[in-house]
């Protein structure tokens, strides 16, 4: 009962009884989703670069730890390059479709 009164009050206070909702364009939603995903992936790559550097600095002369840190850094840099290329490709494709 209280919910019905609240809805009636909400509709009553709207001019002309119509609610104008923003129109979502599918290409902007897809583009925004990709941009968020690429931002998160890039941020994680930067964090992994920092962690790899800390691992390398704290290896303390242990070659296994230093090698592990260098492998982690190499894989992270390759991943960052893939992220940048994927972002460029997606933006190029979405730019030419729309």
Secondary structure, DSSP 8 states (H G I E B T S, - for coil): -HHHHHHHHHHHTSGGG--------HHHHHHHHHHHHHHHHHHHHHHHHHHHHHHHHTSTT-HHHHHHHHHHHHHHHHHHHHHHHHHHHHHHHHHHH-
